[in-house]
Amino acid sequence: MDAQFLVSLALIVATFALYIGIAIYNKAKATSDFYVASRGVPPVFNGMAIGADWMSAASFIGLAGTVMILGYDGLAYIMGWTGGYLLLTFLLAPQLRKSGRYTVPEFIGDRYKSDFARLIAAVATIIISFTYSIGQLSGSGVVIGRLLEVNTVIGTLIGVVLIAFYSALGGMKGITWTQVAQYLVLIIAYLIPVIFMSMQLTQNPLPWLSYGEVISEMKVIDQELGISEYIVPFTEGSKWQFIALMFTLMAGTAGLPHVIVRFYTVRTMKAARWSGAWALLFIGLLYLSAPAYAAFSRFILMTEVAGSSLNNLPAWTQAWVDTGRLSLADGNGDGILQWTELVISNDIVVMATPEIANLGIFVIGLMAAGAMAAALSTAGGLMIAISAALSHDIYYRSINPKATEQKRLAVGRITIVLATVIAGLVALNPPGAITQIVAWAFALASGTFFPALLLGVWWKRANGPGVVAGMLVGLGVTLTYIFAAKYGGFTILGIIDTGAGVFGAAAALITNVVVSLLTPPPSKKIQEEVTNLRYPEQIEYKDGEVWVKDAK
């Protein structure tokens, strides 16, 4: 066994032990622990947990590579995913927290006084979270497989066992504190290599300020090679596709059930707002570093790998060629590797960076532990969302309203284990590329939940028949466009399947408004409750403790 393998294994085992220890220490004893961590999480730690919940294997492993390969067009991902948190923090999260519900389907069912709407929302939660979790589990399989030098299938199964254990045991309370630890692991792992690369290339330890120099140098190299320049916009798709993708990711972020439920874990509306602000800071650390990663890695590949003799390439290239993620072909037979003859998968840019920049075995091991933290933290949050939809919204609210606290906890734990195992089995042979599967989940969320929640909070005239029609039409339009664009080659203004959410959201909003206006308005009581959601709670201080008058 080589030293690299042992260092990586030691770091991963140490972090796994930490996560399991935290879950055991924070074991959920009541349903409020299991679903909303007893609403006692301080905003700064909730911000970290939101960051970890949010930054999935796709963000950690794939984002910098996507920007490197797409150039300017890749920025739609960064702007969409960060902009979505502004929408959520200002438009929805504080009001949803004030409603005092456990889950998104429960809010929709109670706000619109419709059991059918709650059922549709619960099914949509399961579909969206399940789609998303397949990507996380196959991502964790790739990382564990590469590290332990075992088949990806075995890697995925190891991830499934771990997630099922700590999610089922700790519930939301255990997952929240585990995610805080996972955030710290993943952000340290992400920042160390990019800071070292910045010092190597520009003698400046702040990559966010220094990567502009590298882009200027690349501009000259691009012109010499006669290839399309890295910073020229809309070379990979139309301007409309850029805008549609950005909207889909923003609205999808503001409508993702596993993200919204994190805002239910704090005490007050103010704390929910501050959670969003902290989350934006913690997420921004990774997202603002991704373009720097992309620029540095592309520059090193252009100057140190391209133009070299094929017999004299750096040692790290061989290991990645063996994985099938990097291909080097001498197309013109001159023995020299040209830039156009180098094909790199966007999934390996971040994982290979420590080797590309020669940063040593400890950093390579840390990177692996960070990638695992990213995959596991998101998968844990998704499993809680699926479990809450099944055990709280469907079992407790629809099938057995008299269930005891112990029985509800048991059903919650069983559904988490089942959901993790089923998602793991599908992830053994995923139905598409990880980033594509994730983009579909966002399109579905922006076509169903975003319009329902937006109108539910800000338009008191919206009613049950309106939301049911809106969610069904939004879901139908989104799915139809995804399949028509992906398999039928049908597009409007050059917008492909990843931008489908823009049509779904528009259709759902229009349908909801029209049907609501054609049917009787909600009761006066509901309309007053909706208006009340928009105002901050009245806070009193008794014996040094905070008492919130009208929070639940």
C-alpha positions as CSV (number, residue, x, y, z in Angstrom):
1,M,0.0,0.0,0.0
2,D,1.3,3.4,-0.9
3,A,1.6,6.4,1.5
4,Q,-1.1,8.3,-0.4
5,F,-3.7,5.6,0.1
6,L,-2.9,5.4,3.9
7,V,-3.1,9.2,4.4
8,S,-6.4,9.5,2.5
9,L,-7.9,6.5,4.3
10,A,-6.8,7.8,7.7
11,L,-8.4,11.3,7.0
12,I,-11.7,9.7,5.7
13,V,-12.0,7.3,8.6
14,A,-11.3,10.1,11.1
15,T,-14.0,12.3,9.6
16,F,-16.5,9.4,9.4
17,A,-15.8,8.7,13.1
18,L,-16.5,12.4,13.9
19,Y,-19.8,12.4,12.0
20,I,-21.0,9.2,13.7
21,G,-19.9,10.4,17.1
22,I,-21.9,13.7,16.7
23,A,-25.0,11.8,15.5
24,I,-24.9,9.5,18.6
25,Y,-24.3,12.5,21.0
26,N,-27.3,14.4,19.4
27,K,-29.7,11.4,19.1
28,A,-33.3,12.6,18.4
29,K,-35.6,11.8,21.4
30,A,-38.8,13.6,20.2
31,T,-40.5,14.3,16.8
32,S,-39.5,18.0,17.1
33,D,-35.8,16.9,17.4
34,F,-36.2,14.5,14.5
35,Y,-37.9,17.0,12.0
36,V,-36.7,20.5,13.1
37,A,-33.9,20.0,15.7
38,S,-36.4,21.4,18.4
39,R,-36.1,24.8,16.7
40,G,-33.0,25.5,18.8
41,V,-30.1,25.9,16.3
42,P,-28.2,29.3,16.5
43,P,-28.3,31.2,13.2
44,V,-24.5,31.1,12.5
45,F,-24.4,27.3,12.9
46,N,-27.6,26.9,10.9
47,G,-25.9,29.0,8.2
48,M,-23.0,26.5,8.2
49,A,-25.5,23.6,8.1
50,I,-27.4,25.2,5.2
51,G,-24.0,25.6,3.4
52,A,-23.2,21.9,3.8
53,D,-26.7,20.8,2.9
54,W,-26.5,23.0,-0.1
55,M,-23.0,22.3,-1.4
56,S,-23.4,18.9,-2.9
57,A,-20.9,16.6,-4.6
58,A,-21.9,18.4,-7.8
59,S,-20.9,21.8,-6.4
60,F,-17.7,20.5,-4.7
61,I,-16.5,18.2,-7.5
62,G,-18.1,19.6,-10.6
63,L,-18.6,23.4,-10.4
64,A,-15.0,24.5,-11.0
65,G,-14.6,22.0,-13.9
66,T,-17.9,23.3,-15.4
67,V,-16.6,26.9,-15.4
68,M,-13.2,25.7,-16.8
69,I,-14.8,24.0,-19.7
70,L,-17.7,26.4,-20.4
71,G,-15.8,29.6,-19.5
72,Y,-18.1,32.6,-19.2
73,D,-21.2,30.5,-19.8
74,G,-20.4,28.4,-16.7
75,L,-21.1,31.5,-14.5
76,A,-24.8,31.0,-14.9
77,Y,-24.5,28.2,-12.3
78,I,-22.7,30.4,-9.8
79,M,-25.1,33.3,-10.2
80,G,-28.2,31.1,-10.2
81,W,-27.2,29.1,-7.1
82,T,-26.1,32.1,-5.0
83,G,-29.0,34.4,-6.2
84,G,-31.5,31.7,-5.2
85,Y,-30.5,32.3,-1.6
86,L,-31.3,36.0,-1.8
87,L,-34.8,35.1,-3.1
88,L,-35.2,32.5,-0.3
89,T,-33.9,34.8,2.5
90,F,-36.0,37.8,1.6
91,L,-39.2,36.3,0.0
92,L,-39.9,33.0,1.7
93,A,-37.8,31.7,4.6
94,P,-38.8,34.1,7.4
95,Q,-42.5,33.8,6.6
96,L,-42.4,30.0,6.3
97,R,-40.6,29.9,9.7
98,K,-43.3,32.1,11.3
99,S,-46.0,29.6,10.0
100,G,-44.5,27.1,12.5
101,R,-44.9,24.0,10.3
102,Y,-42.5,21.0,10.2
103,T,-42.4,20.6,6.4
104,V,-43.1,22.4,3.1
105,P,-46.1,20.1,2.1
106,E,-47.6,20.7,5.6
107,F,-47.4,24.5,5.0
108,I,-49.0,24.1,1.5
109,G,-51.8,21.9,2.9
110,D,-52.6,24.2,5.8
111,R,-52.2,27.5,4.0
112,Y,-54.5,26.4,1.1
113,K,-56.8,24.2,3.3
114,S,-56.4,21.3,0.9
115,D,-55.4,17.8,1.8
116,F,-55.0,17.0,-1.9
117,A,-52.5,19.9,-2.3
118,R,-50.5,18.6,0.7
119,L,-50.5,15.1,-0.9
120,I,-49.2,16.5,-4.3
121,A,-46.6,18.5,-2.5
122,A,-45.5,15.4,-0.5
123,V,-45.2,13.4,-3.7
124,A,-43.3,16.2,-5.4
125,T,-40.9,16.4,-2.4
126,I,-40.2,12.7,-2.7
127,I,-39.6,12.9,-6.5
128,I,-37.3,16.0,-6.3
129,S,-35.3,14.8,-3.3
130,F,-35.0,11.3,-4.6
131,T,-33.8,12.6,-8.0
132,Y,-31.2,14.8,-6.3
133,S,-30.0,12.1,-3.9
134,I,-29.2,9.6,-6.7
135,G,-26.5,12.1,-7.9
136,Q,-25.1,12.4,-4.4
137,L,-24.8,8.7,-3.8
138,S,-23.2,8.0,-7.2
139,G,-20.8,10.9,-6.4
140,S,-19.8,9.4,-3.1
141,G,-19.3,6.0,-4.8
142,V,-16.8,7.6,-7.3
143,V,-14.8,9.2,-4.5
144,I,-14.8,6.1,-2.2
145,G,-14.1,3.8,-5.1
146,R,-11.1,5.9,-6.3
147,L,-9.7,6.1,-2.8
148,L,-10.1,2.6,-1.5
149,E,-9.3,1.3,-5.0
150,V,-12.5,-0.8,-5.0
151,N,-15.3,-0.9,-7.5
152,T,-17.6,2.1,-7.6
153,V,-20.5,-0.2,-6.6
154,I,-18.9,-1.1,-3.3
155,G,-18.1,2.6,-2.8
156,T,-21.7,3.6,-3.2
157,L,-22.9,0.9,-0.8
158,I,-20.4,2.1,1.9
159,G,-21.9,5.6,1.5
160,V,-25.5,4.2,1.8
161,V,-24.7,2.4,5.1
162,L,-23.1,5.5,6.7
163,I,-25.9,7.9,5.7
164,A,-28.7,5.5,6.7
165,F,-27.0,5.1,10.2
166,Y,-26.5,8.7,11.1
167,S,-29.6,10.1,9.5
168,A,-31.9,7.6,11.1
169,L,-30.3,7.9,14.5
170,G,-29.9,11.6,14.9
171,G,-32.8,12.9,12.7
172,M,-32.6,16.7,11.9
173,K,-30.9,17.3,15.3
174,G,-28.0,14.9,14.6
175,I,-27.8,15.9,10.9
176,T,-27.6,19.6,11.7
177,W,-24.5,19.3,13.9
178,T,-23.0,16.7,11.6
179,Q,-23.5,19.2,8.7
180,V,-21.7,21.9,10.7
181,A,-18.6,19.5,11.0
182,Q,-19.0,18.5,7.3
183,Y,-19.0,22.2,6.2
184,L,-15.8,22.9,8.1
185,V,-14.1,19.8,6.5
186,L,-15.3,20.6,3.0
187,I,-14.4,24.3,3.0
188,I,-10.9,23.8,4.4
189,A,-10.3,21.1,1.8
190,Y,-11.6,23.4,-0.9
191,L,-9.7,26.5,0.0
192,I,-6.2,25.1,0.9
193,P,-5.3,24.0,-2.7
194,V,-6.6,27.1,-4.4
195,I,-4.7,29.4,-2.0
196,F,-1.5,27.4,-2.6
197,M,-2.0,27.5,-6.3
198,S,-2.5,31.3,-6.1
199,M,0.8,31.6,-4.3
200,Q,2.6,29.4,-6.8
201,L,1.4,31.3,-9.8
202,T,1.0,34.9,-8.6
203,Q,2.8,35.1,-5.3
204,N,-0.5,36.4,-3.8
205,P,-2.3,34.3,-1.1
206,L,-5.7,35.6,-2.1
207,P,-7.0,33.7,-5.1
208,W,-10.1,35.9,-5.4
209,L,-7.9,38.9,-6.2
210,S,-5.1,37.3,-8.1
211,Y,-6.8,35.1,-10.7
212,G,-7.5,38.1,-13.0
213,E,-3.7,38.2,-13.8
214,V,-3.8,34.6,-14.9
215,I,-6.9,35.2,-17.1
216,S,-5.1,38.1,-18.8
217,E,-2.2,35.7,-19.6
218,M,-4.6,33.0,-20.9
219,K,-6.2,35.6,-23.2
220,V,-2.8,35.9,-25.0
221,I,-2.3,32.1,-25.1
222,D,-5.9,31.6,-26.5
223,Q,-5.2,34.2,-29.3
224,E,-1.9,32.5,-30.2
225,L,-3.6,29.0,-30.4
226,G,-6.5,30.5,-32.3
227,I,-9.2,29.0,-30.0
228,S,-12.3,30.7,-28.7
229,E,-11.4,32.9,-25.8
230,Y,-12.1,31.8,-22.3
231,I,-13.9,35.0,-21.3
232,V,-16.1,35.6,-24.4
233,P,-19.8,35.1,-23.5
234,F,-22.4,32.8,-25.1
235,T,-20.0,30.6,-27.0
236,E,-21.6,27.4,-25.6
237,G,-25.3,28.4,-25.9
238,S,-27.7,31.2,-26.6
239,K,-28.1,34.3,-24.4
240,W,-31.7,33.0,-23.6
241,Q,-30.4,29.7,-22.4
242,F,-28.0,31.5,-20.0
243,I,-30.9,33.6,-18.6
244,A,-33.3,30.6,-18.4
245,L,-30.7,28.4,-16.7
246,M,-30.0,31.1,-14.2
247,F,-33.7,31.6,-13.4
248,T,-34.3,27.8,-13.1
249,L,-31.5,27.5,-10.6
250,M,-32.6,30.6,-8.6
251,A,-36.3,29.6,-8.4
252,G,-35.3,26.0,-7.9
253,T,-33.1,26.9,-5.0
254,A,-35.9,28.9,-3.4
255,G,-38.3,26.0,-3.8
256,L,-36.1,23.0,-2.8
257,P,-37.8,21.3,0.2
258,H,-34.6,20.0,1.9
259,V,-33.2,23.6,1.9
260,I,-36.3,25.3,3.1
261,V,-36.7,22.9,6.0
262,R,-33.4,24.1,7.4
263,F,-35.0,27.5,8.1
264,Y,-37.6,25.7,10.3
265,T,-34.8,24.8,12.8
266,V,-34.3,28.3,14.3
267,R,-36.4,30.1,16.9
268,T,-37.7,33.3,15.1
269,M,-38.2,35.0,11.8
270,K,-35.2,37.2,12.5
271,A,-33.0,34.1,13.2
272,A,-34.3,32.7,9.9
273,R,-33.2,35.8,8.0
274,W,-29.8,35.8,9.7
275,S,-29.4,32.1,8.9
276,G,-29.8,33.0,5.2
277,A,-27.3,35.8,5.5
278,W,-24.7,33.5,7.1
279,A,-25.4,30.8,4.6
280,L,-24.8,33.2,1.7
281,L,-21.4,34.0,3.2
282,F,-20.4,30.4,3.8
283,I,-21.6,29.3,0.3
284,G,-19.9,32.3,-1.3
285,L,-16.6,31.2,0.0
286,L,-16.8,28.1,-2.2
287,Y,-18.6,29.6,-5.1
288,L,-16.3,32.6,-5.4
289,S,-13.3,30.3,-5.3
290,A,-14.6,28.1,-8.2
291,P,-13.7,30.5,-11.0
292,A,-10.2,30.9,-9.5
293,Y,-9.8,27.1,-9.4
294,A,-11.0,27.0,-13.1
295,A,-8.5,29.7,-14.2
296,F,-5.5,28.3,-12.3
297,S,-6.1,24.7,-13.4
298,R,-6.6,25.7,-17.1
299,F,-3.5,27.8,-17.0
300,I,-1.3,25.0,-15.6
301,L,-2.7,22.5,-18.1
302,M,-2.1,25.0,-21.0
303,T,1.5,25.9,-19.9
304,E,2.8,22.7,-18.3
305,V,0.9,19.8,-19.9
306,A,0.0,21.1,-23.4
307,G,3.0,21.5,-25.6
308,S,5.0,18.8,-23.8
309,S,6.3,15.6,-25.4
310,L,3.9,12.7,-24.9
311,N,6.8,10.7,-23.4
312,N,7.5,13.4,-20.9
313,L,4.2,14.2,-19.2
314,P,3.7,14.8,-15.4
315,A,3.3,11.5,-13.4
316,W,-0.3,12.5,-12.3
317,T,-1.7,12.3,-15.8
318,Q,-1.3,8.5,-16.0
319,A,-3.4,7.9,-12.9
320,W,-6.3,9.9,-14.3
321,V,-6.0,8.5,-17.8
322,D,-6.6,5.1,-16.1
323,T,-9.9,6.3,-14.6
324,G,-11.2,7.2,-18.1
325,R,-11.7,10.8,-17.0
326,L,-8.7,12.2,-19.0
327,S,-7.8,11.4,-22.5
328,L,-4.6,12.4,-24.4
329,A,-4.5,11.6,-28.1
330,D,-1.7,12.6,-30.5
331,G,-4.0,13.5,-33.4
332,N,-1.4,14.8,-35.8
333,G,1.4,12.2,-34.9
334,D,4.1,14.8,-34.0
335,G,4.7,13.3,-30.5
336,I,3.7,16.6,-28.9
337,L,0.5,17.0,-26.9
338,Q,-1.5,20.0,-28.3
339,W,-4.2,21.8,-26.2
340,T,-6.9,20.6,-28.5
341,E,-5.8,17.0,-28.1
342,L,-6.3,17.1,-24.3
343,V,-9.9,16.1,-23.2
344,I,-10.6,16.5,-19.5
345,S,-13.8,15.6,-17.7
346,N,-15.2,18.4,-15.6
347,D,-15.6,16.1,-12.6
348,I,-11.9,15.7,-12.1
349,V,-10.7,19.3,-12.2
350,V,-11.0,19.8,-8.4
351,M,-10.1,16.3,-7.4
352,A,-6.9,16.4,-9.6
353,T,-5.9,19.9,-8.6
354,P,-3.6,18.9,-5.6
355,E,-1.8,16.6,-8.0
356,I,-1.7,19.1,-10.9
357,A,-0.1,21.7,-8.5
358,N,2.1,19.1,-6.7
359,L,0.7,20.0,-3.2
360,G,1.6,16.7,-1.5
361,I,-0.2,13.7,-0.2
362,F,-1.9,15.3,2.9
363,V,-3.7,17.8,0.7
364,I,-4.8,15.1,-1.8
365,G,-6.2,13.1,1.2
366,L,-7.9,16.2,2.6
367,M,-9.5,16.8,-0.8
368,A,-11.0,13.3,-0.8
369,A,-12.4,13.8,2.8
370,G,-13.9,17.2,1.6
371,A,-15.6,15.6,-1.4
372,M,-17.1,12.9,0.8
373,A,-18.3,15.5,3.3
374,A,-20.0,17.4,0.5
375,A,-21.8,14.3,-0.8
376,L,-22.8,12.9,2.6
377,S,-24.1,16.3,4.0
378,T,-26.5,16.9,1.1
379,A,-27.6,13.2,1.0
380,G,-28.4,13.4,4.8
381,G,-30.6,16.5,4.3
382,L,-32.4,14.9,1.3
383,M,-33.2,11.8,3.3
384,I,-34.7,13.9,6.1
385,A,-36.9,15.6,3.5
386,I,-38.1,12.3,2.0
387,S,-38.7,10.8,5.5
388,A,-40.7,13.8,6.6
389,A,-42.9,13.7,3.5
390,L,-43.6,10.0,4.0
391,S,-43.8,9.8,7.8
392,H,-45.2,13.2,8.7
393,D,-47.2,14.5,5.7
394,I,-48.5,11.2,4.4
395,Y,-48.5,8.8,7.4
396,Y,-49.3,11.1,10.3
397,R,-51.4,13.8,8.6
398,S,-53.3,11.6,6.2
399,I,-53.3,7.9,7.4
400,N,-52.9,7.8,11.2
401,P,-53.4,11.2,12.9
402,K,-53.6,9.5,16.3
403,A,-50.1,8.0,16.1
404,T,-48.0,8.3,19.3
405,E,-44.7,10.2,19.4
406,Q,-42.7,6.9,19.6
407,K,-44.6,5.4,16.6
408,R,-44.0,8.6,14.5
409,L,-40.3,8.5,15.3
410,A,-40.1,4.8,14.4
411,V,-41.8,5.4,11.1
412,G,-39.5,8.3,10.4
413,R,-36.4,6.1,11.0
414,I,-37.7,3.2,9.0
415,T,-38.5,5.5,6.0
416,I,-35.0,7.0,6.1
417,V,-33.3,3.6,5.9
418,L,-35.7,2.5,3.1
419,A,-35.2,5.7,1.1
420,T,-31.4,5.6,1.4
421,V,-31.2,1.9,0.3
422,I,-33.6,2.4,-2.7
423,A,-31.7,5.6,-3.8
424,G,-28.4,3.7,-3.4
425,L,-29.6,0.9,-5.6
426,V,-30.7,3.3,-8.4
427,A,-27.3,5.2,-8.0
428,L,-25.4,2.0,-8.9
429,N,-26.5,2.6,-12.5
430,P,-27.6,6.3,-12.7
431,P,-29.9,7.4,-15.5
432,G,-27.7,10.2,-16.7
433,A,-24.7,12.5,-15.9
434,I,-24.8,13.8,-12.3
435,T,-25.0,17.5,-13.2
436,Q,-27.9,16.8,-15.6
437,I,-29.9,14.8,-13.0
438,V,-29.4,17.7,-10.5
439,A,-30.5,20.3,-13.1
440,W,-33.7,18.4,-13.6
441,A,-34.4,18.4,-9.9
442,F,-34.1,22.2,-9.9
443,A,-36.4,22.6,-12.9
444,L,-39.1,20.5,-11.2
445,A,-38.8,22.6,-7.9
446,S,-39.1,25.9,-9.8
447,G,-42.1,24.6,-11.7
448,T,-44.0,23.3,-8.6
449,F,-42.9,24.6,-5.2
450,F,-41.6,28.1,-6.0
451,P,-44.9,29.5,-7.5
452,A,-47.0,27.7,-4.8
453,L,-44.9,29.2,-1.9
454,L,-44.5,32.6,-3.5
455,L,-48.3,33.1,-4.0
456,G,-49.1,31.3,-0.7
457,V,-47.1,33.9,1.2
458,W,-47.6,37.1,-0.8
459,W,-51.1,36.8,-2.4
460,K,-53.9,36.1,0.1
461,R,-56.4,35.5,-2.7
462,A,-54.6,32.3,-3.9
463,N,-56.8,29.3,-3.0
464,G,-56.8,25.5,-2.9
465,P,-58.1,24.8,-6.5
466,G,-55.6,27.4,-7.8
467,V,-52.6,25.8,-6.1
468,V,-53.6,22.2,-7.1
469,A,-54.0,23.3,-10.8
470,G,-50.8,25.4,-10.7
471,M,-48.7,22.6,-9.3
472,L,-50.0,20.0,-11.7
473,V,-49.7,22.3,-14.8
474,G,-46.2,23.4,-13.7
475,L,-45.0,19.8,-13.2
476,G,-46.5,18.8,-16.5
477,V,-45.0,21.7,-18.5
478,T,-41.6,21.2,-16.9
479,L,-41.5,17.4,-17.6
480,T,-42.8,17.8,-21.1
481,Y,-40.2,20.5,-22.0
482,I,-37.4,18.4,-20.5
483,F,-38.3,15.3,-22.5
484,A,-39.0,17.3,-25.7
485,A,-35.7,19.2,-25.5
486,K,-33.6,16.2,-24.5
487,Y,-35.0,13.5,-26.8
488,G,-37.0,15.4,-29.4
489,G,-34.5,18.2,-30.2
490,F,-37.4,20.8,-29.6
491,T,-36.3,24.2,-28.2
492,I,-37.7,27.7,-27.8
493,L,-35.1,30.5,-28.3
494,G,-32.3,27.9,-27.9
495,I,-33.3,27.0,-24.3
496,I,-32.4,23.3,-23.7
497,D,-33.7,20.9,-21.0
498,T,-31.6,22.5,-18.1
499,G,-33.6,25.8,-18.5
500,A,-37.1,24.1,-18.5
501,G,-38.0,25.6,-15.1
502,V,-38.6,29.0,-16.7
503,F,-41.6,27.6,-18.7
504,G,-42.9,25.5,-15.8
505,A,-42.8,28.4,-13.3
506,A,-44.5,30.8,-15.7
507,A,-47.3,28.2,-16.5
508,A,-47.8,27.4,-12.8
509,L,-48.0,31.1,-11.8
510,I,-50.5,32.0,-14.5
511,T,-52.7,28.8,-13.8
512,N,-52.7,29.5,-10.1
513,V,-53.8,33.1,-10.5
514,V,-56.5,32.4,-13.2
515,V,-58.0,29.4,-11.3
516,S,-58.0,31.2,-8.0
517,L,-59.8,34.2,-9.5
518,L,-62.4,31.9,-11.1
519,T,-63.2,30.1,-7.8
520,P,-64.3,31.3,-4.3
521,P,-61.7,33.1,-2.2
522,P,-60.1,31.5,0.9
523,S,-61.9,32.1,4.2
524,K,-61.4,35.5,6.1
525,K,-59.4,33.6,8.8
526,I,-56.9,32.2,6.2
527,Q,-56.5,35.6,4.5
528,E,-55.7,37.2,7.9
529,E,-53.2,34.5,8.7
530,V,-51.4,35.1,5.4
531,T,-51.2,38.9,6.0
532,N,-49.9,38.1,9.5
533,L,-47.1,36.0,8.1
534,R,-45.4,39.1,6.7
535,Y,-45.0,40.9,10.0
536,P,-42.1,40.2,12.4
537,E,-43.1,38.4,15.7
538,Q,-43.5,40.3,18.9
539,I,-40.6,39.3,21.1
540,E,-40.6,39.6,24.9
541,Y,-37.9,39.0,27.4
542,K,-38.8,37.0,30.6
543,D,-36.2,36.0,33.2
544,G,-33.4,36.5,30.7
545,E,-35.1,34.2,28.1
546,V,-36.5,35.1,24.7
547,W,-40.3,34.5,24.4
548,V,-41.8,34.8,21.0
549,K,-45.5,35.7,21.3
550,D,-47.0,34.5,18.0
551,A,-44.4,31.9,16.8
552,K,-45.2,28.3,16.9
